């Protein structure tokens, strides 16, 4: 590792907040250069705060990928939203990421329900920032899906110097504008020593990262049949003499019917999920993985404080 004098280095935290499915995890992964946060087309995928680490010359930036902020209805929803605001509370800089195409649709005479809800969630986040007296960097995402004149109209719609310090137009998936945003963030970080090793990319226990990888494959494979009330826990992690790891994970569902969906005919569905998760794990951990998945029914696991602890969430009061 290159040694820098602490007076020459900078280090700070950047919280990325926004409505569900705005592209926060995609942006974090692009900033860091590797996949550290799961990404699916379903909203509310990220459940906890995930810290991803990157450097720009002598500056270390620690990104806090937060759950989407939305109107909570269940206890898990409240825990996720609390985690998101908690991630922003002590950050040195905040990015409010907005799904530009969805926000543009919401301004039309007859928007879809999804666009309308996304806009409402975004406006509530802006209101929350104002109440906390925090300015954010406004970043419109997915700009490649809109003509320039529409983008300029969106900027005019939300542009407010009292609310936002800067505005960026980016594509988190393709990388347009991301380098400029990253450089700008580096300049905002306070002077001080780095908090992580130069080659560390995430502050996330491997067991939790493994659980997140399996949950991603689960959501992609059975997103139409299963609701969000599933969670994955890595119960056993055994180091083998040959350098490989044996891993046992449990997928918790609330009903027997959900277990049947996950298992699939002859166990085919759970086998496919396991194979896909194992491939990703071996890439992420750079080692051979022996993965064993089990599905258990645990009614009302959403009211079990231990399950929240396993997800890295605070258990909210009823």
Rosetta silent file (secondary structure, phi, psi, omega in degrees, C-alpha in Angstrom):
SEQUENCE: XXXXXXXXXXXXXXXXXXXXXXXXXXXXXXXXXXXXXXXXXXXXXXXXXXXXXXXXXXXXXXXXXXXXXXXXXXXXXXXXXXXXXXXXXXXXXXXXXXXXXXXXXXXXXXXXXXXXXXXXXXXXXXXXXXXXXXXXXXXXXXXXXXXXXXXXXXXXXXXXXXXXXXXXXXXXXXXXXXXXXXXXXXXXXXXXXXXXXXXXXXXXXXXXXXXXXXXXXXXXXXXXXXXXXXXXXXXXXXXXXXXXXXXXXXXXXXXXXXXXXXXXXXXXXXXXXXXXXXXXXXXXXXXXXXXXXXXXXXXXXXXXXXXXXXXXXXXXXX
SCORE:     score description
SCORE:     0.000 S_00000001
   1 L     0.000  136.334  178.265    0.000    0.000    0.000 S_00000001
   2 L   -70.654  131.013 -179.946    1.245    3.490   -0.878 S_00000001
   3 L   -90.076  126.195  175.380    1.942    5.522    2.244 S_00000001
   4 L  -117.604  147.490  172.709    0.534    9.046    2.341 S_00000001
   5 L   -72.219  141.882 -175.002    0.974   11.625    5.050 S_00000001
   6 L   -60.179  -25.062  178.347   -2.369   12.245    6.775 S_00000001
   7 L   -74.874  -14.022 -179.999   -2.203   15.930    5.838 S_00000001
   8 L   -96.782  -18.074 -174.617   -2.182   14.915    2.182 S_00000001
   9 L   -98.193  156.710  174.613   -5.059   12.446    2.293 S_00000001
  10 E  -128.027  151.726  179.015   -8.797   12.919    2.402 S_00000001
  11 E  -157.950  134.718  179.743  -11.476   10.508    3.525 S_00000001
  12 E  -166.152  174.665 -176.220  -15.224   10.817    3.936 S_00000001
  13 E  -108.818  138.775  176.322  -18.657    9.292    3.571 S_00000001
  14 E  -123.597  117.233  177.433  -21.146    9.809    0.752 S_00000001
  15 E   -93.347  132.547  176.519  -24.745    8.669    1.286 S_00000001
  16 E  -109.426  114.758 -178.587  -26.809    7.892   -1.790 S_00000001
  17 E  -121.188  165.663 -179.596  -30.525    8.210   -1.150 S_00000001
  18 E   163.025  174.554  177.060  -33.579    8.186   -3.366 S_00000001
  19 L   -67.958  160.309  178.470  -36.873    6.511   -4.110 S_00000001
  20 L   -55.480  139.995  175.391  -36.862    2.724   -4.650 S_00000001
  21 L    68.327   23.438  177.117  -35.296    1.563   -7.913 S_00000001
  22 L   -75.645  -16.282  179.709  -33.697    4.934   -8.688 S_00000001
  23 L   108.077   21.051 -176.494  -30.436    3.104   -9.458 S_00000001
  24 H   -61.169  -48.542 -178.506  -28.530    3.622   -6.213 S_00000001
  25 H   -65.518  -38.077  177.304  -26.923    0.176   -6.143 S_00000001
  26 H   -61.689  -41.059  179.351  -26.023    0.399   -9.829 S_00000001
  27 H   -65.519  -43.992  179.069  -24.302    3.739   -9.189 S_00000001
  28 H   -60.298  -46.928 -179.473  -22.358    2.384   -6.214 S_00000001
  29 H   -60.415  -39.499  179.665  -21.189   -0.629   -8.192 S_00000001
  30 H   -69.502  -41.081  179.997  -20.013    1.578  -11.081 S_00000001
  31 H   -60.011  -41.925 -175.739  -18.232    3.997   -8.758 S_00000001
  32 H   -81.162  -31.318  179.247  -16.332    1.171   -7.070 S_00000001
  33 L    97.460   -5.741  175.465  -15.720   -0.817  -10.244 S_00000001
  34 L  -139.671  165.966 -178.803  -16.997   -4.139   -8.910 S_00000001
  35 L   -84.152  109.347  177.264  -20.346   -5.512   -7.803 S_00000001
  36 L  -117.352  -10.468 -178.982  -20.755   -4.953   -4.073 S_00000001
  37 L  -132.481  136.844 -173.952  -24.486   -4.259   -3.950 S_00000001
  38 L   -74.079  148.617 -176.751  -27.214   -6.385   -5.478 S_00000001
  39 L  -133.388  124.944  170.913  -29.218   -5.042   -8.401 S_00000001
  40 L  -138.425  170.981  179.060  -32.568   -6.263   -9.715 S_00000001
  41 L   -79.977   -5.579  179.668  -35.419   -4.654  -11.604 S_00000001
  42 L   -83.931  145.866  177.617  -37.606   -4.983   -8.502 S_00000001
  43 L   -75.620  162.608  176.548  -38.015   -2.021   -6.182 S_00000001
  44 L    58.587   38.730  179.342  -36.883   -2.137   -2.549 S_00000001
  45 L   -75.034  -49.680  179.539  -34.087   -4.609   -3.284 S_00000001
  46 L   -71.847  129.813 -177.290  -31.490   -3.093   -0.941 S_00000001
  47 L  -110.608  -21.264 -176.162  -32.481   -3.664    2.680 S_00000001
  48 L  -135.496  174.723  177.875  -29.555   -2.390    4.692 S_00000001
  49 L   -80.588  125.645  179.485  -26.716    0.110    4.490 S_00000001
  50 E  -117.059  124.097 -179.308  -23.839   -1.230    2.421 S_00000001
  51 E   -95.279  123.126  177.975  -20.512    0.578    2.495 S_00000001
  52 E  -118.676  143.970 -168.621  -18.485    0.498   -0.698 S_00000001
  53 E  -123.042  133.721  175.032  -15.017    1.999   -0.925 S_00000001
  54 E  -143.027  165.434  179.507  -13.139    3.667   -3.768 S_00000001
  55 E  -128.237  146.459  172.776  -10.221    6.049   -4.125 S_00000001
  56 E  -126.725  100.556 -174.388   -9.553    9.073   -6.283 S_00000001
  57 L    55.513 -111.720 -177.038   -5.824    9.771   -6.140 S_00000001
  58 L  -100.263   16.024 -179.254   -5.233   10.521   -2.433 S_00000001
  59 E  -112.742  129.477  174.802   -8.907   10.633   -1.476 S_00000001
  60 E  -103.403  125.205  179.577  -10.842    7.666   -0.122 S_00000001
  61 E  -111.553  127.945  179.122  -14.607    7.835   -0.639 S_00000001
  62 E  -109.231  107.820 -179.149  -16.883    5.539    1.337 S_00000001
  63 E   -85.810  134.983  176.350  -20.250    5.216   -0.366 S_00000001
  64 E  -108.328  102.338  177.425  -23.241    4.281    1.746 S_00000001
  65 E   -81.833  117.545 -173.115  -25.759    2.497   -0.456 S_00000001
  66 L  -108.959  159.300  171.610  -29.061    2.825    1.379 S_00000001
  67 L   -61.037  156.300  175.840  -32.486    1.245    1.004 S_00000001
  68 L   -64.642  146.658  179.192  -34.967    3.244   -1.029 S_00000001
  69 L   -98.145  122.383 -176.856  -36.974    5.795    0.916 S_00000001
  70 L  -148.832  177.466  179.256  -40.715    5.312    0.525 S_00000001
  71 L   -74.634  109.413 -175.698  -43.927    5.417    2.542 S_00000001
  72 L   -74.929  141.647  177.600  -43.475    2.508    4.990 S_00000001
  73 L  -119.617  -33.336 -178.741  -46.369    0.158    5.704 S_00000001
  74 L  -110.585  170.861  178.775  -44.789   -2.809    7.471 S_00000001
  75 H   -60.890  -41.766  178.227  -42.214   -3.114   10.237 S_00000001
  76 H   -62.582  -39.669  177.187  -39.558   -4.164    7.712 S_00000001
  77 H   -58.296  -45.742 -178.616  -40.394   -1.105    5.602 S_00000001
  78 H   -64.021  -38.380  178.927  -39.872    1.167    8.606 S_00000001
  79 H   -64.531  -40.147  179.894  -36.554   -0.493    9.421 S_00000001
  80 H   -66.711  -44.470 -179.835  -35.355    0.002    5.845 S_00000001
  81 H   -65.817  -40.070  176.631  -36.386    3.660    5.710 S_00000001
  82 H   -61.034  -39.031  178.823  -34.775    4.296    9.111 S_00000001
  83 H   -64.314  -38.837 -179.930  -31.575    2.717    7.802 S_00000001
  84 H   -64.708  -48.742  179.936  -31.640    5.004    4.777 S_00000001
  85 H   -67.888  -33.037  176.289  -32.038    8.188    6.795 S_00000001
  86 H   -63.841  -36.967  178.488  -29.466    6.922    9.291 S_00000001
  87 H   -65.989  -29.246 -178.591  -26.979    6.483    6.473 S_00000001
  88 H   -86.086  -22.098 -170.319  -27.489   10.092    5.415 S_00000001
  89 H   -58.452  -45.593 -174.323  -27.403   11.629    8.877 S_00000001
  90 L  -107.713   11.852 -177.518  -23.640   11.695    9.400 S_00000001
  91 L   -71.616  149.867  176.812  -22.462   11.648    5.778 S_00000001
  92 L   -77.300  -23.970  176.263  -20.049   14.285    4.524 S_00000001
  93 E  -149.666  149.834 -179.137  -22.043   14.525    1.295 S_00000001
  94 E  -125.904  132.638  172.969  -25.465   13.319    0.181 S_00000001
  95 E  -108.781  123.908  170.730  -26.567   12.403   -3.320 S_00000001
  96 E   -96.133  110.277 -177.840  -30.280   12.430   -4.063 S_00000001
  97 E   -94.778  129.234 -176.728  -30.630   10.107   -7.026 S_00000001
  98 E  -121.215  130.975  173.882  -33.725   10.562   -9.185 S_00000001
  99 E   -72.138  100.547 -173.291  -35.012    8.206  -11.880 S_00000001
 100 H   -60.043  -48.187 -179.804  -35.229   10.806  -14.663 S_00000001
 101 H   -61.539  -38.776 -178.861  -37.562    8.909  -17.043 S_00000001
 102 H   -69.491  -40.040  178.949  -39.931    8.014  -14.211 S_00000001
 103 H   -67.204  -37.740  178.363  -39.972   11.574  -12.854 S_00000001
 104 H   -64.752  -40.712  178.167  -40.594   12.925  -16.354 S_00000001
 105 H   -63.468  -35.789 -178.498  -43.517   10.542  -16.792 S_00000001
 106 H   -65.796  -20.316 -179.909  -44.963   11.692  -13.476 S_00000001
 107 L   -86.251   -5.989  178.938  -45.217   15.231  -14.855 S_00000001
 108 L   -77.135  162.137 -178.211  -47.468   14.096  -17.717 S_00000001
 109 L   -57.745  -38.170 -177.387  -51.272   14.501  -17.538 S_00000001
 110 L  -129.378   75.349 -178.070  -51.907   10.771  -16.954 S_00000001
 111 L   -75.075  159.762  174.478  -48.836    9.194  -15.343 S_00000001
 112 L   -70.133  160.884  179.338  -48.633    5.548  -14.327 S_00000001
 113 H   -61.833  -38.553  179.918  -49.151    4.701  -10.674 S_00000001
 114 H   -62.916  -42.765  179.572  -45.471    3.715  -10.374 S_00000001
 115 H   -66.637  -40.208 -179.158  -44.307    7.085  -11.737 S_00000001
 116 H   -64.363  -44.264 -179.642  -46.680    8.971   -9.483 S_00000001
 117 H   -65.949  -40.378  179.596  -45.542    7.103   -6.355 S_00000001
 118 H   -62.043  -42.106  178.518  -41.866    7.560   -7.266 S_00000001
 119 H   -64.896  -42.722  179.385  -42.344   11.311   -7.643 S_00000001
 120 H   -62.331  -41.868  178.456  -44.209   11.504   -4.326 S_00000001
 121 H   -62.857  -41.768 -179.741  -41.434    9.577   -2.590 S_00000001
 122 H   -63.490  -43.791  179.562  -38.801   11.889   -4.096 S_00000001
 123 H   -65.378  -34.315  176.862  -40.628   15.030   -2.987 S_00000001
 124 H   -67.741  -36.004  177.174  -40.962   13.603    0.536 S_00000001
 125 H   -64.921  -42.764  177.936  -37.213   12.969    0.595 S_00000001
 126 H   -60.192  -41.925  177.898  -36.573   16.579   -0.441 S_00000001
 127 H   -63.160  -40.758  178.046  -38.870   17.708    2.362 S_00000001
 128 H   -64.184  -37.662  176.745  -36.971   15.477    4.803 S_00000001
 129 H   -64.520  -41.193  179.016  -33.661   16.986    3.729 S_00000001
 130 H   -62.397  -41.823 -179.011  -35.017   20.475    4.273 S_00000001
 131 H   -66.444  -29.384  179.109  -36.215   19.574    7.761 S_00000001
 132 L   -90.285    0.592  178.277  -32.768   18.201    8.600 S_00000001
 133 L    58.755   39.343  177.101  -31.132   21.344    7.145 S_00000001
 134 L  -115.480  131.491  172.636  -28.968   19.259    4.807 S_00000001
 135 L   -89.116  147.329  179.348  -28.184   20.174    1.215 S_00000001
 136 E  -124.155  162.968  169.530  -27.776   17.363   -1.259 S_00000001
 137 E   -89.008  123.907 -179.899  -26.274   16.875   -4.686 S_00000001
 138 E   -90.068  123.532 -179.875  -29.124   16.258   -7.103 S_00000001
 139 E  -125.849  116.093  175.028  -28.322   13.581   -9.674 S_00000001
 140 E   -85.598  122.665 -176.030  -30.756   12.671  -12.449 S_00000001
 141 E  -102.038  162.185  177.590  -30.127    9.062  -13.446 S_00000001
 142 L    64.614   38.992 -175.592  -30.882    7.101  -16.646 S_00000001
 143 H   -68.337  -19.486 -179.540  -30.424   10.201  -18.792 S_00000001
 144 H   -67.652  -10.749 -178.248  -29.731    8.048  -21.862 S_00000001
 145 H   -96.036    2.249 -176.792  -33.470    7.283  -21.985 S_00000001
 146 L  -132.352  146.901  173.165  -34.569   10.918  -22.424 S_00000001
 147 L   -70.210  155.905 -174.277  -33.974   13.690  -25.003 S_00000001
 148 H   -59.034  -38.269 -177.561  -31.952   16.665  -23.800 S_00000001
 149 H   -63.998  -34.311  177.425  -34.883   19.103  -23.847 S_00000001
 150 H   -69.613  -39.523  178.414  -36.836   16.907  -21.421 S_00000001
 151 H   -61.207  -42.271  179.278  -33.816   16.650  -19.133 S_00000001
 152 H   -64.947  -34.893  176.290  -33.479   20.424  -19.033 S_00000001
 153 H   -64.996  -39.616  178.537  -37.152   20.704  -18.120 S_00000001
 154 H   -64.536  -41.845  178.273  -36.590   18.271  -15.239 S_00000001
 155 H   -59.070  -44.624  179.366  -33.642   20.297  -13.992 S_00000001
 156 H   -63.947  -32.494 -178.469  -35.793   23.446  -14.001 S_00000001
 157 H   -65.290  -41.393 -175.544  -38.526   21.574  -12.113 S_00000001
 158 H  -106.487   -7.260 -176.441  -36.332   20.671   -9.136 S_00000001
 159 L   -60.985  122.852  179.551  -33.561   23.270   -9.368 S_00000001
 160 L  -159.598  112.408 -176.560  -33.331   25.117   -6.070 S_00000001
 161 L   -64.899  -23.014  178.324  -30.090   26.503   -4.650 S_00000001
 162 L   -76.927  -18.880 -177.940  -31.523   26.338   -1.128 S_00000001
 163 L  -103.153  -38.393 -172.545  -32.070   22.577   -1.505 S_00000001
 164 E  -125.577  136.655  179.174  -29.238   21.368   -3.733 S_00000001
 165 E   -81.401  -32.483 -178.509  -25.591   22.342   -3.875 S_00000001
 166 E  -152.207  162.208  177.855  -25.024   20.893   -7.355 S_00000001
 167 E  -130.957  131.977  178.521  -26.864   19.070  -10.143 S_00000001
 168 E  -127.180  146.127  174.958  -25.489   16.210  -12.254 S_00000001
 169 E  -112.050  118.708 -172.124  -26.960   14.310  -15.189 S_00000001
 170 L  -138.313  165.787  166.645  -25.733   10.717  -15.233 S_00000001
 171 L  -126.877  105.028 -177.182  -26.297    7.176  -16.398 S_00000001
 172 L   -65.335  -29.263 -178.753  -25.255    4.856  -13.586 S_00000001
 173 L   -77.354  -43.243 -177.407  -25.493    1.835  -15.864 S_00000001
 174 L   -94.533  -16.130  176.414  -23.481    3.207  -18.804 S_00000001
 175 L    94.439   -0.977  179.932  -21.246    5.540  -16.821 S_00000001
 176 L   -59.977  124.400  176.135  -22.163    8.817  -18.506 S_00000001
 177 L    77.471   -6.934 -175.923  -21.283   11.683  -16.165 S_00000001
 178 H   -70.244  -38.585  179.479  -20.279    9.359  -13.328 S_00000001
 179 H   -61.706  -41.900  177.945  -16.570   10.202  -13.505 S_00000001
 180 H   -63.480  -40.600  178.676  -17.312   13.927  -13.147 S_00000001
 181 H   -64.246  -42.489 -179.090  -19.565   13.217  -10.170 S_00000001
 182 H   -63.337  -42.895  178.421  -16.907   11.052   -8.551 S_00000001
 183 H   -63.857  -41.125  178.390  -14.233   13.726   -8.993 S_00000001
 184 H   -61.967  -42.887  179.861  -16.562   16.346   -7.543 S_00000001
 185 H   -63.041  -39.337  179.742  -17.254   14.158   -4.506 S_00000001
 186 H   -58.604  -36.981  179.724  -13.544   13.651   -3.904 S_00000001
 187 H   -70.896  -17.125 -179.894  -13.131   17.404   -3.595 S_00000001
 188 H   -89.910  -13.327 -175.486  -15.811   17.522   -0.900 S_00000001
 189 L   -73.754  141.698 -178.519  -14.198   14.969    1.399 S_00000001
 190 L   -74.002  156.616  176.747  -12.500   16.287    4.540 S_00000001
 191 E   -68.070  143.490  178.665   -8.777   15.961    5.162 S_00000001
 192 L   158.022  168.301 -178.452   -7.764   12.957    7.202 S_00000001
 193 L   -72.002  155.491  175.472   -6.306    9.445    7.093 S_00000001
 194 L   -67.412  146.807 -179.576   -7.946    6.656    5.143 S_00000001
 195 L   -94.777  -17.033 -177.431  -10.201    4.398    7.176 S_00000001
 196 L  -129.892  160.593  177.162   -9.761    1.282    5.028 S_00000001
 197 L   -62.399  153.941 -175.012   -6.942   -0.538    3.285 S_00000001
 198 L   -58.923  -33.853 -175.743   -6.154    0.617   -0.233 S_00000001
 199 L   -97.864    5.935  179.523   -7.441   -2.616   -1.815 S_00000001
 200 L   -82.920  132.245 -174.754  -10.604   -2.990    0.290 S_00000001
 201 L  -108.153  -15.952 -178.764  -13.780   -2.509   -1.745 S_00000001
 202 E  -155.625  149.945  174.641  -16.548   -2.999    0.797 S_00000001
 203 E  -108.938   79.013 -175.583  -17.221   -2.971    4.514 S_00000001
 204 L  -150.395  123.442  178.935  -19.577   -5.916    4.615 S_00000001
 205 L   -54.865  141.425 -178.060  -19.080   -9.288    6.348 S_00000001
 206 H   -59.165  -34.361  179.531  -18.564  -12.076    3.825 S_00000001
 207 H   -63.042  -41.135  179.830  -21.437  -14.050    5.342 S_00000001
 208 H   -71.391  -38.575  177.570  -23.813  -11.145    4.742 S_00000001
 209 H   -62.063  -40.594  177.750  -22.467  -10.562    1.237 S_00000001
 210 H   -62.141  -41.279  177.829  -23.044  -14.247    0.478 S_00000001
 211 H   -62.952  -40.110  179.809  -26.616  -13.941    1.742 S_00000001
 212 H   -65.757  -37.700  178.798  -27.180  -10.895   -0.450 S_00000001
 213 H   -62.429  -45.311  179.214  -25.893  -12.728   -3.520 S_00000001
 214 H   -65.953  -37.923 -179.930  -28.348  -15.581   -2.974 S_00000001
 215 H   -65.399  -35.916  176.980  -31.206  -13.164   -2.295 S_00000001
 216 H   -61.621  -48.025 -179.434  -30.501  -11.420   -5.589 S_00000001
 217 H   -63.439  -36.103  178.381  -30.708  -14.701   -7.519 S_00000001
 218 H   -63.185  -46.420 -177.036  -33.869  -15.603   -5.639 S_00000001
 219 H   -67.026  -37.163  178.546  -35.573  -12.324   -6.499 S_00000001
 220 H   -68.417  -40.003 -173.705  -34.619  -12.555  -10.169 S_00000001
 221 H   -75.603  -38.664 -173.557  -35.740  -16.184  -10.477 S_00000001
 222 L  -125.357   32.717 -174.841  -39.108  -16.063   -8.668 S_00000001
 223 L   -63.923  -25.906 -177.584  -39.989  -12.364   -8.675 S_00000001
 224 L   -84.796  -23.256 -176.147  -43.439  -12.969  -10.147 S_00000001
 225 L   -99.374  -29.790 -173.509  -44.451  -15.702   -7.709 S_00000001
 226 L  -107.448  139.789  173.898  -42.906  -14.644   -4.406 S_00000001
 227 L   -78.105 -175.011 -177.623  -43.565  -11.494   -2.349 S_00000001
 228 L   -77.077   -8.619 -173.016  -40.840   -9.572   -0.568 S_00000001
 229 L   -79.790   58.335  172.733  -41.331  -11.471    2.675 S_00000001
 230 L  -133.426  150.637  175.292  -38.263  -13.677    2.227 S_00000001
 231 E  -145.999  155.371 -178.244  -34.818  -13.403    3.735 S_00000001
 232 E  -121.970  132.195  177.773  -31.574  -15.333    3.406 S_00000001
 233 E  -127.998  135.060  175.265  -29.175  -16.101    6.247 S_00000001
 234 E   -88.041  103.406 -173.427  -25.760  -17.754    6.061 S_00000001
 235 E   -85.920  -33.030 -179.496  -25.893  -20.100    9.050 S_00000001
 236 E  -133.139  136.924  177.688  -22.656  -22.025    8.528 S_00000001
 237 E  -136.709  105.905 -174.586  -19.356  -21.001    6.954 S_00000001
 238 E  -115.519  119.592  177.556  -16.697  -23.709    7.097 S_00000001
 239 E   -76.753  129.625 -179.935  -13.174  -23.151    5.796 S_00000001
 240 L   -97.706  157.034 -178.304  -11.815  -26.247    4.007 S_00000001
 241 L   -63.882  -27.734 -178.792   -8.191  -27.377    3.930 S_00000001
 242 L   -84.081    6.788  178.418   -8.077  -27.012    0.139 S_00000001
 243 L    92.862   -8.437  178.567   -8.930  -23.289    0.405 S_00000001
 244 L   -83.385  175.008  178.817  -12.581  -23.684   -0.542 S_00000001
 245 E  -132.001  136.617  173.945  -15.506  -22.851    1.712 S_00000001
 246 E   -99.656  126.735 -174.382  -18.595  -24.877    2.581 S_00000001
 247 E  -126.290  131.928  175.275  -21.605  -22.663    3.081 S_00000001
 248 E  -117.969  122.071 -179.086  -25.067  -23.471    4.404 S_00000001
 249 E  -120.476  147.202  177.371  -27.770  -20.876    3.893 S_00000001
 250 E  -116.679  129.810  173.981  -31.381  -20.809    4.991 S_00000001
 251 E  -101.039  118.681 -179.584  -34.109  -19.017    3.051 S_00000001
 252 E   -95.431  131.767  174.079  -36.955  -18.055    5.365 S_00000001
 253 E  -127.070  171.087 -175.753  -40.506  -17.742    4.045 S_00000001
 254 L   -96.756  -22.394 -174.984  -43.807  -17.242    5.846 S_00000001
 255 L  -137.790  157.599  178.697  -45.977  -20.002    4.356 S_00000001
 256 H   -61.672  -34.677 -179.484  -45.723  -23.564    3.033 S_00000001
 257 H   -63.661  -35.134  178.089  -47.018  -22.417   -0.352 S_00000001
 258 H   -70.054  -35.189  176.882  -44.025  -20.053   -0.657 S_00000001
 259 H   -63.015  -41.591  179.608  -41.674  -22.902    0.210 S_00000001
 260 H   -62.998  -38.851  178.712  -43.147  -24.993   -2.592 S_00000001
 261 H   -63.463  -43.640 -178.074  -42.593  -22.161   -5.069 S_00000001
 262 H   -67.197  -39.736 -179.500  -38.950  -21.820   -4.038 S_00000001
 263 H   -69.725  -42.284 -178.422  -38.237  -25.510   -4.209 S_00000001
 264 L    74.622  170.745 -179.124  -39.934  -25.975   -7.581 S_00000001
 265 H   -64.291  121.821 -179.157  -40.826  -29.279   -9.183 S_00000001
 266 H    64.208   20.209 -179.795  -38.305  -31.871   -8.118 S_00000001
 267 H    76.069   15.125 -174.201  -36.249  -29.142   -6.425 S_00000001
 268 H   -65.976  -41.988 -175.966  -35.375  -27.614   -9.798 S_00000001
 269 H   -64.881  -48.272 -178.274  -35.954  -23.960   -8.840 S_00000001
 270 H   -66.486  -30.652  177.553  -33.857  -23.983   -5.676 S_00000001
 271 H   -66.143  -42.659  179.072  -31.124  -25.875   -7.547 S_00000001
 272 H   -64.398  -42.871  179.135  -30.988  -23.174  -10.253 S_00000001
 273 H   -60.844  -44.504  179.962  -30.864  -20.407   -7.642 S_00000001
 274 H   -63.197  -41.609  179.686  -28.042  -22.200   -5.837 S_00000001
 275 H   -63.609  -44.858 -179.593  -26.014  -22.731   -9.006 S_00000001
 276 H   -66.124  -40.544  179.040  -26.303  -19.081  -10.032 S_00000001
 277 H   -65.308  -41.089 -178.791  -25.450  -17.847   -6.524 S_00000001
 278 H   -61.927  -41.394  179.465  -22.436  -20.165   -6.298 S_00000001
 279 H   -60.899  -45.542  179.600  -21.003  -18.828   -9.570 S_00000001
 280 H   -65.415  -39.438  179.729  -21.276  -15.230   -8.342 S_00000001
 281 H   -63.481  -42.562 -179.127  -19.805  -16.122   -4.952 S_00000001
 282 H   -64.618  -33.453  175.478  -16.790  -17.805   -6.499 S_00000001
 283 H   -69.595  -42.679 -176.950  -16.153  -14.692   -8.584 S_00000001
 284 H   -71.134  -39.323 -174.657  -16.574  -12.386   -5.593 S_00000001
 285 H   -96.250   -8.069  179.659  -14.556  -14.475   -3.124 S_00000001
 286 L    53.889   48.035  178.733  -12.002  -15.799   -5.649 S_00000001
 287 L  -161.984  162.895  178.847  -12.289  -19.316   -4.268 S_00000001
 288 L   -74.754  140.318 -177.439  -14.309  -22.467   -4.738 S_00000001
 289 E  -124.679  130.529  173.102  -17.664  -22.483   -2.943 S_00000001
 290 E  -106.837  104.042 -171.920  -19.741  -25.480   -1.862 S_00000001
 291 E  -105.961  131.475  178.140  -23.204  -23.998   -1.369 S_00000001
 292 E  -126.378  121.649 -177.779  -26.128  -25.756    0.293 S_00000001
 293 E  -107.320  139.257  176.380  -29.535  -24.055    0.409 S_00000001
 294 E  -130.371  144.575  178.777  -32.403  -24.889    2.734 S_00000001
 295 E  -114.434  125.552  179.926  -35.904  -23.396    2.802 S_00000001
 296 E  -125.295  143.160  176.157  -37.679  -23.027    6.132 S_00000001
 297 E   -91.762  123.917  176.504  -41.127  -21.751    6.989 S_00000001
 298 L  -137.490   95.821 -178.686  -41.126  -19.260    9.839 S_00000001
 299 L   -60.553  137.842  177.880  -44.428  -17.471   10.216 S_00000001
 300 L    59.380   35.768  176.428  -44.242  -13.797   11.136 S_00000001
 301 H   -63.786  -18.933  177.829  -40.453  -13.683   10.830 S_00000001
 302 H   -66.020  -13.549  178.456  -41.001   -9.993   10.105 S_00000001
 303 H  -105.981   13.409 -177.688  -41.715   -9.583   13.837 S_00000001
 304 L  -101.324  111.594 -178.265  -38.555  -11.428   14.951 S_00000001
 305 H   -56.175  -32.515 -178.317  -35.803   -9.041   16.184 S_00000001
 306 H   -64.664  -35.546  179.279  -33.105  -11.637   15.467 S_00000001
 307 H   -64.767  -37.019  178.891  -33.952  -11.682   11.763 S_00000001
 308 H   -67.848  -39.006  177.882  -33.459   -7.899   11.652 S_00000001
 309 H   -61.754  -40.396  178.799  -30.115   -8.232   13.402 S_00000001
 310 H   -63.836  -30.762  179.979  -29.009  -10.760   10.772 S_00000001
 311 L   -86.543   -3.293 -178.882  -29.940   -8.221    8.057 S_00000001
 312 L    77.527   26.137 -179.054  -28.020   -5.444    9.792 S_00000001
 313 L  -113.220  150.099  170.891  -31.191   -3.502   10.607 S_00000001
 314 L   -78.718  139.417 -178.971  -32.449   -2.003   13.845 S_00000001
 315 L   -82.215  112.709 -178.030  -35.691   -3.577   15.013 S_00000001
 316 L   -78.049  150.341  176.433  -38.330   -0.813   15.029 S_00000001
 317 L   -69.744  155.795 -177.077  -41.036   -0.665   17.664 S_00000001
 318 L   -62.927    0.000    0.000  -44.542   -1.580   16.502 S_00000001
